[in-house]
């Protein structure tokens, strides 16, 4: 017989309570996303020139890119939507992202439109397209994407409740604004500072383990190969000092915490985002005062940060098995088969 002390019981009850709150929070977000997406679809039914909705099973759901005017992009650009419709899209993004993530999203769009007339309806900051895949519902499986220049937000909801939020791509060019009304605006400042501090703290032997010859940077591919990155050299997390480990953890959080805490907690409960036992860090050496490329790999996830030019950044968070909810959909199909057997 197993006897649990009062302290153990307290820890367990707190853990269960937090898990229940996270589940309730994610369910509320899922419900809000479905209702808002439904409303957007109803108000967009007359816009036949640029379809908003697509089959969930169709190939376009996994066909993504971060180029500004990519010819294969689905959906309706924000500039083609009415003010009310744009507000609905904004609500969907606000439901998905944390406060810091939403601010970064707004600054990302602003920095891409800053060289044009910001008051123009088709300013580059409004050339981001919204697509909805399947029928939004708190019970059905569906998804949506908002993407354009240096941005691709992909959200899949399996059975209307279980979230997948990768591929998650964020970038900018320029990264910082040096003059004009928005002088001082800068994106990815923390990623650059933390990665530089981390690399500068590495010993000669640690650098030898962590350095790689080159990094291709995040690519707009449907799948990323675990095998390809397993062969990439890198220093194991457990071989870093305590302060170095903290910097790596903070870098991971900068990617994950762009999203609502309840969503991130749900994903983390299912598949640990931070896994010390399998985590490796690698980087490309540079003498320019910044890290031109770094990569964080676990058995499940891939984080890449590319800044080869110093003022042009590509950053992505990928799930080897779970991009676009593939792992969740596979589990769903297995459960459905078991029901019919």
C-alpha atoms as a printed R data frame, in Angstrom:
    type eleno elety resid chain resno       x      y       z
1   ATOM     1    CA   UNK     A     1   0.000  0.000   0.000
2   ATOM     2    CA   UNK     A     2   1.270  3.486  -0.892
3   ATOM     3    CA   UNK     A     3   0.947  6.198   1.740
4   ATOM     4    CA   UNK     A     4   1.231  9.844   0.675
5   ATOM     5    CA   UNK     A     5   2.263 12.567   3.077
6   ATOM     6    CA   UNK     A     6   0.384 15.866   3.411
7   ATOM     7    CA   UNK     A     7   3.045 17.731   1.424
8   ATOM     8    CA   UNK     A     8   2.913 15.211  -1.416
9   ATOM     9    CA   UNK     A     9  -0.877 15.383  -1.488
10  ATOM    10    CA   UNK     A    10  -0.705 19.177  -1.575
11  ATOM    11    CA   UNK     A    11   1.722 19.122  -4.503
12  ATOM    12    CA   UNK     A    12  -0.476 16.636  -6.352
13  ATOM    13    CA   UNK     A    13  -3.642 18.645  -5.728
14  ATOM    14    CA   UNK     A    14  -1.954 21.866  -6.884
15  ATOM    15    CA   UNK     A    15  -0.698 20.112 -10.022
16  ATOM    16    CA   UNK     A    16  -4.146 18.705 -10.790
17  ATOM    17    CA   UNK     A    17  -5.738 22.108 -10.126
18  ATOM    18    CA   UNK     A    18  -3.323 23.866 -12.489
19  ATOM    19    CA   UNK     A    19  -3.898 21.226 -15.171
20  ATOM    20    CA   UNK     A    20  -7.671 21.665 -14.860
21  ATOM    21    CA   UNK     A    21  -7.327 25.455 -15.119
22  ATOM    22    CA   UNK     A    22  -5.115 25.095 -18.205
23  ATOM    23    CA   UNK     A    23  -7.651 22.747 -19.789
24  ATOM    24    CA   UNK     A    24 -10.512 25.114 -19.016
25  ATOM    25    CA   UNK     A    25  -8.497 28.001 -20.426
26  ATOM    26    CA   UNK     A    26  -7.673 26.200 -23.669
27  ATOM    27    CA   UNK     A    27 -11.307 25.086 -24.069
28  ATOM    28    CA   UNK     A    28 -12.447 28.695 -23.708
29  ATOM    29    CA   UNK     A    29  -9.932 29.806 -26.351
30  ATOM    30    CA   UNK     A    30 -10.983 26.984 -28.695
31  ATOM    31    CA   UNK     A    31 -14.640 27.958 -28.313
32  ATOM    32    CA   UNK     A    32 -13.839 31.620 -28.973
33  ATOM    33    CA   UNK     A    33 -11.822 30.786 -32.076
34  ATOM    34    CA   UNK     A    34 -14.606 28.618 -33.519
35  ATOM    35    CA   UNK     A    35 -17.294 31.249 -32.908
36  ATOM    36    CA   UNK     A    36 -15.168 34.060 -34.351
37  ATOM    37    CA   UNK     A    37 -14.174 32.021 -37.405
38  ATOM    38    CA   UNK     A    38 -17.824 31.119 -38.026
39  ATOM    39    CA   UNK     A    39 -18.777 34.797 -37.906
40  ATOM    40    CA   UNK     A    40 -15.977 35.687 -40.318
41  ATOM    41    CA   UNK     A    41 -17.128 33.001 -42.762
42  ATOM    42    CA   UNK     A    42 -20.727 34.255 -42.687
43  ATOM    43    CA   UNK     A    43 -19.643 37.838 -43.403
44  ATOM    44    CA   UNK     A    44 -17.337 36.719 -46.236
45  ATOM    45    CA   UNK     A    45 -19.705 34.465 -48.176
46  ATOM    46    CA   UNK     A    46 -20.178 37.027 -50.968
47  ATOM    47    CA   UNK     A    47 -16.436 37.396 -51.630
48  ATOM    48    CA   UNK     A    48 -16.088 34.880 -54.443
49  ATOM    49    CA   UNK     A    49 -12.867 36.314 -55.958
50  ATOM    50    CA   UNK     A    50 -10.679 35.142 -53.068
51  ATOM    51    CA   UNK     A    51 -12.053 32.148 -51.141
52  ATOM    52    CA   UNK     A    52 -11.684 32.178 -47.371
53  ATOM    53    CA   UNK     A    53 -12.546 28.524 -46.673
54  ATOM    54    CA   UNK     A    54 -10.859 25.334 -47.887
55  ATOM    55    CA   UNK     A    55 -11.156 21.615 -47.309
56  ATOM    56    CA   UNK     A    56  -9.338 20.432 -44.209
57  ATOM    57    CA   UNK     A    57  -8.088 17.381 -46.114
58  ATOM    58    CA   UNK     A    58  -6.862 19.403 -49.103
59  ATOM    59    CA   UNK     A    59  -3.153 19.987 -49.830
60  ATOM    60    CA   UNK     A    60  -3.305 23.754 -49.320
61  ATOM    61    CA   UNK     A    61  -3.465 23.419 -45.520
62  ATOM    62    CA   UNK     A    62   0.152 22.262 -45.391
63  ATOM    63    CA   UNK     A    63   1.283 24.541 -48.208
64  ATOM    64    CA   UNK     A    64   2.816 27.540 -46.452
65  ATOM    65    CA   UNK     A    65   5.418 30.218 -47.115
66  ATOM    66    CA   UNK     A    66   6.827 33.459 -45.710
67  ATOM    67    CA   UNK     A    67   7.473 35.252 -49.007
68  ATOM    68    CA   UNK     A    68   5.532 38.548 -49.322
69  ATOM    69    CA   UNK     A    69   3.732 37.832 -52.609
70  ATOM    70    CA   UNK     A    70   3.881 34.072 -52.894
71  ATOM    71    CA   UNK     A    71   1.712 32.889 -55.791
72  ATOM    72    CA   UNK     A    72   0.618 29.689 -54.039
73  ATOM    73    CA   UNK     A    73  -0.870 31.429 -51.007
74  ATOM    74    CA   UNK     A    74  -4.518 30.751 -50.192
75  ATOM    75    CA   UNK     A    75  -6.995 32.959 -48.409
76  ATOM    76    CA   UNK     A    76  -8.125 36.571 -48.358
77  ATOM    77    CA   UNK     A    77  -5.731 39.463 -47.753
78  ATOM    78    CA   UNK     A    78  -6.575 41.756 -44.871
79  ATOM    79    CA   UNK     A    79  -6.808 44.733 -47.201
80  ATOM    80    CA   UNK     A    80  -9.691 43.022 -49.023
81  ATOM    81    CA   UNK     A    81 -11.697 42.717 -45.821
82  ATOM    82    CA   UNK     A    82 -14.024 45.286 -44.300
83  ATOM    83    CA   UNK     A    83 -13.114 46.985 -41.032
84  ATOM    84    CA   UNK     A    84 -15.453 44.667 -39.119
85  ATOM    85    CA   UNK     A    85 -13.961 41.600 -40.788
86  ATOM    86    CA   UNK     A    86 -10.447 42.744 -39.949
87  ATOM    87    CA   UNK     A    87 -11.527 43.065 -36.350
88  ATOM    88    CA   UNK     A    88 -12.676 39.443 -36.403
89  ATOM    89    CA   UNK     A    89  -9.287 38.340 -37.740
90  ATOM    90    CA   UNK     A    90  -7.610 40.423 -35.061
91  ATOM    91    CA   UNK     A    91  -9.738 38.722 -32.425
92  ATOM    92    CA   UNK     A    92  -8.619 35.297 -33.692
93  ATOM    93    CA   UNK     A    93  -4.977 36.358 -33.493
94  ATOM    94    CA   UNK     A    94  -5.488 37.814 -30.008
95  ATOM    95    CA   UNK     A    95  -7.072 34.540 -28.869
96  ATOM    96    CA   UNK     A    96  -4.088 32.586 -30.199
97  ATOM    97    CA   UNK     A    97  -1.212 34.805 -29.077
98  ATOM    98    CA   UNK     A    98  -0.076 36.077 -25.697
99  ATOM    99    CA   UNK     A    99   0.048 39.831 -25.061
100 ATOM   100    CA   UNK     A   100   3.759 39.907 -25.912
101 ATOM   101    CA   UNK     A   101   3.177 37.708 -28.952
102 ATOM   102    CA   UNK     A   102   0.410 39.950 -30.246
103 ATOM   103    CA   UNK     A   103   2.589 43.058 -29.793
104 ATOM   104    CA   UNK     A   104   5.360 41.349 -31.750
105 ATOM   105    CA   UNK     A   105   2.855 40.412 -34.461
106 ATOM   106    CA   UNK     A   106   1.700 44.042 -34.738
107 ATOM   107    CA   UNK     A   107   5.288 45.359 -34.822
108 ATOM   108    CA   UNK     A   108   6.256 42.738 -37.407
109 ATOM   109    CA   UNK     A   109   3.507 43.954 -39.728
110 ATOM   110    CA   UNK     A   110   4.349 47.587 -39.045
111 ATOM   111    CA   UNK     A   111   8.038 47.150 -39.789
112 ATOM   112    CA   UNK     A   112   7.184 45.654 -43.189
113 ATOM   113    CA   UNK     A   113   4.848 48.505 -44.085
114 ATOM   114    CA   UNK     A   114   6.890 51.355 -42.712
115 ATOM   115    CA   UNK     A   115   8.444 52.345 -46.058
116 ATOM   116    CA   UNK     A   116   5.026 52.808 -47.649
117 ATOM   117    CA   UNK     A   117   2.001 54.943 -46.899
118 ATOM   118    CA   UNK     A   118   0.598 53.384 -43.741
119 ATOM   119    CA   UNK     A   119  -2.823 54.846 -44.506
120 ATOM   120    CA   UNK     A   120  -3.053 53.091 -47.865
121 ATOM   121    CA   UNK     A   121  -5.540 50.172 -47.710
122 ATOM   122    CA   UNK     A   122  -3.112 47.852 -49.496
123 ATOM   123    CA   UNK     A   123  -0.031 48.816 -47.487
124 ATOM   124    CA   UNK     A   124   2.250 45.755 -47.035
125 ATOM   125    CA   UNK     A   125   1.187 45.529 -43.384
126 ATOM   126    CA   UNK     A   126  -2.295 44.586 -44.637
127 ATOM   127    CA   UNK     A   127  -1.057 42.038 -47.190
128 ATOM   128    CA   UNK     A   128  -1.426 39.111 -44.812
129 ATOM   129    CA   UNK     A   129  -3.897 36.402 -45.805
130 ATOM   130    CA   UNK     A   130  -6.375 34.514 -43.642
131 ATOM   131    CA   UNK     A   131  -7.452 30.969 -44.594
132 ATOM   132    CA   UNK     A   132  -9.840 28.627 -42.770
133 ATOM   133    CA   UNK     A   133  -9.659 24.864 -43.277
134 ATOM   134    CA   UNK     A   134 -12.676 22.699 -42.522
135 ATOM   135    CA   UNK     A   135 -15.766 23.717 -40.573
136 ATOM   136    CA   UNK     A   136 -15.029 25.638 -37.360
137 ATOM   137    CA   UNK     A   137 -16.627 24.057 -34.316
138 ATOM   138    CA   UNK     A   138 -15.761 23.271 -30.700
139 ATOM   139    CA   UNK     A   139 -16.230 19.578 -31.599
140 ATOM   140    CA   UNK     A   140 -15.013 19.228 -35.188
141 ATOM   141    CA   UNK     A   141 -11.444 19.150 -36.481
142 ATOM   142    CA   UNK     A   142 -10.503 22.349 -38.292
143 ATOM   143    CA   UNK     A   143  -7.707 24.839 -38.683
144 ATOM   144    CA   UNK     A   144  -6.714 28.282 -39.849
145 ATOM   145    CA   UNK     A   145  -3.656 30.172 -41.021
146 ATOM   146    CA   UNK     A   146  -2.633 33.813 -41.195
147 ATOM   147    CA   UNK     A   147   0.488 34.467 -43.202
148 ATOM   148    CA   UNK     A   148   2.397 36.853 -45.398
149 ATOM   149    CA   UNK     A   149   5.804 38.497 -45.414
150 ATOM   150    CA   UNK     A   150   7.939 36.870 -42.710
151 ATOM   151    CA   UNK     A   151   4.960 35.424 -40.863
152 ATOM   152    CA   UNK     A   152   3.091 32.134 -40.843
153 ATOM   153    CA   UNK     A   153   0.718 31.370 -37.974
154 ATOM   154    CA   UNK     A   154  -0.764 27.889 -38.289
155 ATOM   155    CA   UNK     A   155  -3.407 26.662 -35.850
156 ATOM   156    CA   UNK     A   156  -5.025 23.227 -35.965
157 ATOM   157    CA   UNK     A   157  -7.755 22.111 -33.548
158 ATOM   158    CA   UNK     A   158  -8.353 18.358 -33.444
159 ATOM   159    CA   UNK     A   159 -11.853 17.524 -32.221
160 ATOM   160    CA   UNK     A   160 -12.247 21.260 -31.715
161 ATOM   161    CA   UNK     A   161 -10.204 21.266 -28.498
162 ATOM   162    CA   UNK     A   162  -6.653 19.978 -28.938
163 ATOM   163    CA   UNK     A   163  -4.199 22.536 -30.280
164 ATOM   164    CA   UNK     A   164  -1.305 22.327 -32.716
165 ATOM   165    CA   UNK     A   165   0.442 25.646 -33.423
166 ATOM   166    CA   UNK     A   166   3.371 24.688 -35.614
167 ATOM   167    CA   UNK     A   167   4.880 25.504 -38.033
168 ATOM   168    CA   UNK     A   168   5.353 28.867 -36.324
169 ATOM   169    CA   UNK     A   169   7.420 31.245 -38.435
170 ATOM   170    CA   UNK     A   170   8.400 34.818 -37.545
171 ATOM   171    CA   UNK     A   171  10.866 37.119 -39.291
172 ATOM   172    CA   UNK     A   172  11.685 40.676 -40.219
173 ATOM   173    CA   UNK     A   173  13.698 42.802 -42.622
174 ATOM   174    CA   UNK     A   174  14.790 45.235 -41.407
175 ATOM   175    CA   UNK     A   175  14.980 44.073 -37.806
176 ATOM   176    CA   UNK     A   176  15.452 47.569 -36.390
177 ATOM   177    CA   UNK     A   177  14.291 51.028 -37.414
178 ATOM   178    CA   UNK     A   178  17.044 53.635 -37.137
179 ATOM   179    CA   UNK     A   179  15.249 56.837 -38.146
180 ATOM   180    CA   UNK     A   180  11.864 58.432 -38.625
181 ATOM   181    CA   UNK     A   181   8.747 58.298 -36.494
182 ATOM   182    CA   UNK     A   182   9.357 54.693 -35.422
183 ATOM   183    CA   UNK     A   183  13.101 54.980 -34.752
184 ATOM   184    CA   UNK     A   184  14.126 52.521 -32.066
185 ATOM   185    CA   UNK     A   185  11.586 49.858 -32.982
186 ATOM   186    CA   UNK     A   186  13.381 46.518 -32.960
187 ATOM   187    CA   UNK     A   187  12.331 42.892 -33.215
188 ATOM   188    CA   UNK     A   188  14.132 39.795 -31.887
189 ATOM   189    CA   UNK     A   189  16.312 41.885 -29.564
190 ATOM   190    CA   UNK     A   190  16.136 39.348 -26.725
191 ATOM   191    CA   UNK     A   191  16.886 36.395 -29.018
192 ATOM   192    CA   UNK     A   192  20.019 38.165 -30.261
193 ATOM   193    CA   UNK     A   193  21.206 39.231 -26.804
194 ATOM   194    CA   UNK     A   194  20.626 35.858 -25.140
195 ATOM   195    CA   UNK     A   195  22.226 33.809 -27.926
196 ATOM   196    CA   UNK     A   196  25.282 36.109 -27.938
197 ATOM   197    CA   UNK     A   197  25.639 35.892 -24.147
198 ATOM   198    CA   UNK     A   198  25.340 32.122 -24.315
199 ATOM   199    CA   UNK     A   199  27.947 31.669 -27.055
200 ATOM   200    CA   UNK     A   200  30.363 34.140 -25.471
201 ATOM   201    CA   UNK     A   201  30.160 32.163 -22.211
202 ATOM   202    CA   UNK     A   202  31.113 28.853 -23.834
203 ATOM   203    CA   UNK     A   203  34.565 27.482 -23.140
204 ATOM   204    CA   UNK     A   204  36.867 26.526 -26.010
205 ATOM   205    CA   UNK     A   205  35.921 22.844 -25.692
206 ATOM   206    CA   UNK     A   206  32.208 23.692 -25.480
207 ATOM   207    CA   UNK     A   207  32.458 25.831 -28.619
208 ATOM   208    CA   UNK     A   208  34.130 22.986 -30.437
209 ATOM   209    CA   UNK     A   209  31.117 20.796 -29.669
210 ATOM   210    CA   UNK     A   210  28.484 23.434 -30.434
211 ATOM   211    CA   UNK     A   211  29.858 25.020 -33.604
212 ATOM   212    CA   UNK     A   212  28.552 24.000 -37.014
213 ATOM   213    CA   UNK     A   213  29.948 25.052 -40.376
214 ATOM   214    CA   UNK     A   214  26.740 26.548 -41.728
215 ATOM   215    CA   UNK     A   215  23.020 26.790 -41.142
216 ATOM   216    CA   UNK     A   216  20.435 26.745 -43.903
217 ATOM   217    CA   UNK     A   217  17.933 28.555 -41.725
218 ATOM   218    CA   UNK     A   218  14.222 27.760 -41.417
219 ATOM   219    CA   UNK     A   219  12.674 26.503 -44.655
220 ATOM   220    CA   UNK     A   220   9.053 26.610 -45.764
221 ATOM   221    CA   UNK     A   221   8.703 22.840 -46.098
222 ATOM   222    CA   UNK     A   222   5.712 20.770 -45.060
223 ATOM   223    CA   UNK     A   223   7.851 18.377 -43.031
224 ATOM   224    CA   UNK     A   224  11.226 18.664 -41.316
225 ATOM   225    CA   UNK     A   225  13.355 15.540 -41.124
226 ATOM   226    CA   UNK     A   226  14.274 14.405 -37.626
227 ATOM   227    CA   UNK     A   227  17.034 12.245 -39.108
228 ATOM   228    CA   UNK     A   228  18.624 15.203 -40.855
229 ATOM   229    CA   UNK     A   229  18.905 17.178 -37.618
230 ATOM   230    CA   UNK     A   230  19.879 14.166 -35.517
231 ATOM   231    CA   UNK     A   231  23.125 14.087 -37.482
232 ATOM   232    CA   UNK     A   232  23.802 17.775 -36.791
233 ATOM   233    CA   UNK     A   233  26.512 18.331 -34.219
234 ATOM   234    CA   UNK     A   234  25.788 20.332 -31.074
235 ATOM   235    CA   UNK     A   235  26.483 20.519 -27.394
236 ATOM   236    CA   UNK     A   236  24.194 18.575 -25.097
237 ATOM   237    CA   UNK     A   237  22.168 20.636 -22.641
238 ATOM   238    CA   UNK     A   238  23.460 18.566 -19.715
239 ATOM   239    CA   UNK     A   239  27.040 19.568 -20.618
240 ATOM   240    CA   UNK     A   240  26.287 23.265 -20.137
241 ATOM   241    CA   UNK     A   241  26.782 25.211 -16.919
242 ATOM   242    CA   UNK     A   242  23.762 26.259 -14.877
243 ATOM   243    CA   UNK     A   243  23.764 29.833 -16.231
244 ATOM   244    CA   UNK     A   244  24.201 28.563 -19.788
245 ATOM   245    CA   UNK     A   245  21.262 26.214 -19.300
246 ATOM   246    CA   UNK     A   246  19.132 29.137 -18.115
247 ATOM   247    CA   UNK     A   247  19.936 31.076 -21.294
248 ATOM   248    CA   UNK     A   248  18.879 28.112 -23.450
249 ATOM   249    CA   UNK     A   249  15.629 27.774 -21.482
250 ATOM   250    CA   UNK     A   250  14.922 31.476 -21.978
251 ATOM   251    CA   UNK     A   251  15.514 31.172 -25.723
252 ATOM   252    CA   UNK     A   252  12.980 28.335 -25.915
253 ATOM   253    CA   UNK     A   253  10.456 30.354 -23.916
254 ATOM   254    CA   UNK     A   254  10.789 33.279 -26.339
255 ATOM   255    CA   UNK     A   255   9.358 31.026 -29.053
256 ATOM   256    CA   UNK     A   256   6.735 29.217 -26.967
257 ATOM   257    CA   UNK     A   257   5.492 32.227 -25.019
258 ATOM   258    CA   UNK     A   258   4.390 34.053 -28.139
259 ATOM   259    CA   UNK     A   259   1.237 31.972 -27.651
260 ATOM   260    CA   UNK     A   260  -1.425 31.983 -24.938
261 ATOM   261    CA   UNK     A   261  -0.234 30.261 -21.735
262 ATOM   262    CA   UNK     A   262  -3.217 27.876 -21.672
263 ATOM   263    CA   UNK     A   263  -2.410 26.694 -25.210
264 ATOM   264    CA   UNK     A   264   1.287 26.236 -24.441
265 ATOM   265    CA   UNK     A   265   0.468 24.346 -21.226
266 ATOM   266    CA   UNK     A   266  -1.871 22.021 -23.099
267 ATOM   267    CA   UNK     A   267   0.826 21.273 -25.683
268 ATOM   268    CA   UNK     A   268   3.497 20.855 -23.019
269 ATOM   269    CA   UNK     A   269   1.314 18.431 -21.038
270 ATOM   270    CA   UNK     A   270   1.041 16.319 -24.165
271 ATOM   271    CA   UNK     A   271   4.639 16.558 -25.346
272 ATOM   272    CA   UNK     A   272   7.306 18.362 -23.332
273 ATOM   273    CA   UNK     A   273   8.557 21.501 -25.053
274 ATOM   274    CA   UNK     A   274  11.650 21.586 -22.849
275 ATOM   275    CA   UNK     A   275  13.399 18.209 -22.643
276 ATOM   276    CA   UNK     A   276  16.857 18.450 -21.003
277 ATOM   277    CA   UNK     A   277  17.702 14.809 -21.679
278 ATOM   278    CA   UNK     A   278  17.593 15.147 -25.489
279 ATOM   279    CA   UNK     A   279  18.247 18.860 -26.007
280 ATOM   280    CA   UNK     A   280  21.242 20.047 -28.039
281 ATOM   281    CA   UNK     A   281  22.394 23.559 -28.974
282 ATOM   282    CA   UNK     A   282  24.445 24.480 -32.032
283 ATOM   283    CA   UNK     A   283  25.463 27.719 -33.712
284 ATOM   284    CA   UNK     A   284  27.422 29.196 -36.604
285 ATOM   285    CA   UNK     A   285  30.513 31.120 -35.555
286 ATOM   286    CA   UNK     A   286  30.622 34.824 -36.399
287 ATOM   287    CA   UNK     A   287  32.933 37.738 -35.595
288 ATOM   288    CA   UNK     A   288  30.301 40.400 -36.361
289 ATOM   289    CA   UNK     A   289  29.034 40.929 -32.828
290 ATOM   290    CA   UNK     A   290  25.896 38.828 -33.231
291 ATOM   291    CA   UNK     A   291  25.012 35.152 -33.714
292 ATOM   292    CA   UNK     A   292  24.228 34.561 -37.365
293 ATOM   293    CA   UNK     A   293  22.540 31.195 -36.755
294 ATOM   294    CA   UNK     A   294  21.554 28.985 -33.849
295 ATOM   295    CA   UNK     A   295  19.565 25.787 -33.560
296 ATOM   296    CA   UNK     A   296  17.907 24.098 -30.577
297 ATOM   297    CA   UNK     A   297  16.878 20.465 -31.062
298 ATOM   298    CA   UNK     A   298  15.077 17.969 -28.875
299 ATOM   299    CA   UNK     A   299  13.689 14.566 -29.814
300 ATOM   300    CA   UNK     A   300  10.376 16.283 -30.631
301 ATOM   301    CA   UNK     A   301  11.026 19.914 -31.558
302 ATOM   302    CA   UNK     A   302  13.233 22.099 -33.710
303 ATOM   303    CA   UNK     A   303  13.930 25.799 -33.156
304 ATOM   304    CA   UNK     A   304  15.998 27.694 -35.736
305 ATOM   305    CA   UNK     A   305  17.125 31.311 -35.761
306 ATOM   306    CA   UNK     A   306  18.876 32.725 -38.816
307 ATOM   307    CA   UNK     A   307  20.405 36.209 -39.024
308 ATOM   308    CA   UNK     A   308  23.057 35.818 -41.697
309 ATOM   309    CA   UNK     A   309  22.922 39.463 -42.798
310 ATOM   310    CA   UNK     A   310  22.666 41.076 -39.377
311 ATOM   311    CA   UNK     A   311  19.397 42.883 -40.108
312 ATOM   312    CA   UNK     A   312  17.280 40.172 -41.727
313 ATOM   313    CA   UNK     A   313  15.960 37.441 -39.436
314 ATOM   314    CA   UNK     A   314  14.108 34.183 -40.030
315 ATOM   315    CA   UNK     A   315  12.986 32.228 -36.951
316 ATOM   316    CA   UNK     A   316  10.829 29.121 -36.674
317 ATOM   317    CA   UNK     A   317   9.498 26.582 -34.202
318 ATOM   318    CA   UNK     A   318   8.731 23.170 -35.708
319 ATOM   319    CA   UNK     A   319   7.406 19.841 -34.421
320 ATOM   320    CA   UNK     A   320   9.000 16.862 -36.162
321 ATOM   321    CA   UNK     A   321   5.878 14.681 -35.902
322 ATOM   322    CA   UNK     A   322   3.201 17.213 -35.028
323 ATOM   323    CA   UNK     A   323   3.331 20.077 -37.526
324 ATOM   324    CA   UNK     A   324  -0.225 20.815 -38.685
325 ATOM   325    CA   UNK     A   325  -1.437 18.438 -35.955
326 ATOM   326    CA   UNK     A   326  -0.217 15.297 -37.777
327 ATOM   327    CA   UNK     A   327   0.452 13.327 -34.601
328 ATOM   328    CA   UNK     A   328  -2.927 14.309 -33.146
329 ATOM   329    CA   UNK     A   329  -4.732 13.386 -36.352
330 ATOM   330    CA   UNK     A   330  -3.024  9.975 -36.405
331 ATOM   331    CA   UNK     A   331  -4.107  9.334 -32.809
332 ATOM   332    CA   UNK     A   332  -7.621 10.472 -33.697
333 ATOM   333    CA   UNK     A   333  -7.820  8.012 -36.602
334 ATOM   334    CA   UNK     A   334  -6.608  5.137 -34.402
335 ATOM   335    CA   UNK     A   335  -9.293  5.918 -31.803
336 ATOM   336    CA   UNK     A   336 -11.989  6.063 -34.488
337 ATOM   337    CA   UNK     A   337 -10.908  2.675 -35.868
338 ATOM   338    CA   UNK     A   338 -11.003  1.145 -32.377
339 ATOM   339    CA   UNK     A   339 -14.566  2.402 -31.971
340 ATOM   340    CA   UNK     A   340 -15.678  0.626 -35.142
341 ATOM   341    CA   UNK     A   341 -13.814 -2.656 -34.490
